[in-house]
Amino acid sequence: MRLPSIALVAFSLVVVRPASGDVCLFTITDLGTMMGGTSSYGYSINDSGHVAGYFVASDKRTQAFLYDGTTMHDLGSAVEGTGSEEFGINNADYVTGEAYFPSGGRHAFLYDGTTMNDLGILGGNDSKGCGVNDAGQVTGSSRNASNYLRAFLYSSGVMTDLGTLGGDHSSAHDINNAGHVTGLAGLSSGDRHAFLFDGTNMIDLGSLGGTFPGYGTYAIGYGINDADQVVGKSWRADLETVAFLHDGTTMHDLGTLVGGAPWGGFGGLCYQQCRPRGRDLWGQQRQTACVSLRWHDKGSQRSN
């Protein structure tokens, strides 16, 4: 769904699926914009229904916001006039994302309800916060001194490089309340697999066997719950991209809930690329605000 002549705005979406499966009910709330802008984007939501994201101001600057159920609040930026974006929120309304600096660099931040705190870097030029748990621990990615992207865990004032699975690169996308992290990490073979960091070790969750051009076998973790179950996407041997659930032992191919080509994974807190063929619950394209709900019931498909 393209909206070429309509301002794109963040919204809150509530979905109810009746037991009969015959009707998909939902409400959409326009969260608006700020600073004279016409666009806003919601990235994450907590258990209270509070939403974090960013809006585009009239001067094209991006600013992180927190919507508290009634009002959209501008979270500001690390340096006045440079902008910020948000990717994660916890149940205390702490927010993480990235803040821009006049030099062009960007740093991960944690907004603690009053202050946007700079979380620093791993020695490179930039970092990005992607997920924050209820203890205020943050995970994300940062460039190191060798300019390799590395997953990090920020806890008790310290940003820690989580390493890799033998390759050069890694990136983190979500964190649970135990401080366990999931994302993607490179292997010495050149393959890139989903991982689980259990507080001590980075564990290779493998892949579904498919090869992504230029990267070997490929899987990425986007979300993790408090039982250490991980959801993400992987390429299969038939070169289709599908959602997976890793239950702690096995990576399960979730396939597709409706007919048509598979398309994998929930977007996660820090995944911004276009996913125009979403099939599992929703598909979202960052620049087109495409949201589609698709249910498969009694051999039929319903879309809204």
SVG drawing of the C-alpha trace seen along z (x, -y; Angstrom):
<svg xmlns="http://www.w3.org/2000/svg" viewBox="-17 -24 58 53">
<polyline fill="none" stroke="black" stroke-width="0.4" points="0.0,0.0 1.6,-3.2 0.5,-6.6 2.0,-9.0 0.0,-12.1 -0.8,-11.4 1.5,-12.3 3.0,-9.2 2.3,-9.1 3.1,-6.8 0.1,-4.9 -0.8,-2.5 -2.4,0.8 -4.5,3.1 -5.6,6.4 -8.3,8.8 -8.9,12.1 -12.2,13.7 -12.3,17.5 -14.3,18.0 -11.5,16.6 -14.1,15.0 -13.4,11.3 -10.2,9.4 -10.9,6.4 -8.4,3.6 -8.2,0.0 -5.6,-2.4 -4.7,-5.6 -2.9,-8.4 -0.2,-9.5 0.5,-12.7 3.8,-14.5 5.7,-17.4 7.8,-20.5 5.8,-21.2 6.7,-17.9 4.4,-15.6 6.0,-12.2 6.4,-10.0 7.3,-6.4 6.5,-4.1 9.2,-1.4 8.3,0.2 5.6,0.5 5.6,1.6 3.0,3.4 1.3,0.1 0.7,-0.7 3.3,-3.5 5.0,-3.9 8.5,-5.0 9.7,-6.1 10.8,-9.2 9.2,-12.1 10.7,-14.2 10.6,-17.9 9.9,-20.6 13.7,-21.2 14.0,-17.4 15.7,-16.6 14.7,-13.4 13.8,-13.4 13.0,-10.5 9.6,-10.6 7.7,-8.8 3.9,-8.6 2.5,-8.0 -1.0,-7.0 -2.1,-10.6 0.7,-12.9 3.7,-12.6 6.8,-13.9 10.0,-15.0 13.0,-13.3 15.4,-15.8 18.9,-15.0 22.4,-14.6 23.4,-17.9 20.8,-20.6 19.7,-20.7 21.3,-17.4 18.5,-14.9 17.9,-11.4 16.0,-8.2 14.5,-5.5 14.3,-1.8 13.4,-0.3 11.3,-0.9 11.0,0.9 8.1,1.0 9.5,-2.0 9.4,-4.1 13.1,-4.0 14.0,-4.5 17.1,-3.6 18.2,-4.5 20.8,-6.7 21.6,-10.4 23.3,-12.3 26.3,-14.7 27.3,-17.7 30.4,-15.8 28.1,-13.2 28.8,-10.5 26.0,-8.9 25.9,-7.3 23.6,-4.9 21.6,-6.6 19.4,-5.6 16.6,-8.0 15.8,-7.4 12.7,-9.5 14.5,-12.9 17.8,-12.7 19.2,-11.4 22.4,-9.6 25.2,-9.0 26.2,-5.3 29.4,-5.8 31.1,-3.6 33.4,-0.6 36.2,-2.7 34.8,-3.4 32.7,-6.3 29.1,-5.2 26.8,-3.1 23.1,-2.3 20.8,-1.1 18.3,1.4 16.7,3.0 16.4,2.2 15.1,4.5 13.3,3.6 16.6,3.4 17.7,0.7 20.3,2.8 20.7,1.9 21.9,3.9 22.7,2.8 25.7,2.4 28.8,0.3 31.8,-0.1 35.1,0.9 38.5,-0.6 39.0,1.6 35.7,0.4 34.0,3.8 30.4,3.8 30.0,5.5 27.1,6.4 27.2,4.8 25.6,5.1 25.5,1.9 25.1,2.5 26.0,0.6 27.7,-2.1 29.9,0.2 29.5,1.0 30.8,4.6 31.7,6.0 29.9,9.4 32.3,10.7 31.5,12.9 31.2,16.6 34.7,16.5 34.2,13.9 34.7,10.1 31.1,8.8 28.1,9.1 25.0,7.0 22.4,7.3 18.7,6.7 16.9,7.6 17.4,8.3 15.3,10.1 15.0,9.4 17.8,11.8 20.2,9.7 20.3,12.3 20.7,11.0 20.0,12.2 21.1,10.9 23.5,12.0 27.2,12.9 29.8,13.9 31.6,17.2 35.2,17.8 33.7,19.6 31.9,16.4 28.5,17.7 26.3,15.5 24.1,17.1 21.6,16.1 23.1,16.1 22.0,16.2 24.3,14.5 23.5,16.2 25.3,13.7 28.6,15.5 28.9,17.1 27.7,16.3 25.9,19.5 25.5,20.3 21.8,20.9 22.6,22.1 20.4,21.5 17.9,23.3 20.5,24.2 19.9,21.6 22.7,19.5 22.4,15.7 24.4,14.4 27.8,13.2 27.3,14.4 27.0,18.1 24.3,19.7 22.3,16.9 20.0,16.4 19.3,13.5 17.6,13.2 15.2,10.3 13.4,11.0 13.9,12.9 11.6,13.7 12.3,14.4 12.4,18.1 15.3,17.5 13.1,18.5 14.3,16.6 12.4,15.5 13.9,14.3 14.4,15.2 16.6,17.5 17.2,18.5 16.1,22.1 17.9,24.5 15.2,23.7 16.3,20.0 13.1,18.9 13.2,16.5 11.1,17.8 10.5,17.0 11.9,19.3 11.5,20.0 14.4,21.3 13.2,23.1 16.5,23.5 17.3,26.7 16.0,26.6 15.4,23.9 11.9,24.4 10.8,23.2 7.6,21.3 6.8,21.3 3.9,19.1 0.5,18.7 -1.1,17.9 -0.6,18.9 2.1,17.4 5.8,17.0 7.2,17.3 8.8,14.2 10.5,14.4 10.4,13.0 9.1,10.2 10.8,7.0 12.4,6.6 13.4,3.5 16.2,2.5 15.4,3.8 14.7,1.0 14.8,2.6 11.7,3.0 9.7,6.1 6.9,5.8 5.8,9.4 5.2,9.9 3.1,13.0 3.1,13.9 1.4,11.1 2.3,7.9 4.5,6.5 6.1,3.1 7.9,0.9 9.7,-2.0 9.0,-4.6 5.5,-3.5 4.0,-2.7 2.6,0.5 0.8,2.6 -1.2,5.6 -2.9,8.2 -3.4,11.6 -5.2,14.5 -5.6,18.0 -8.9,19.7 -10.8,22.5 -8.9,22.2 -9.5,18.5 -7.3,15.4 -8.4,12.1 -6.4,9.0 -6.9,5.6"/>
</svg>
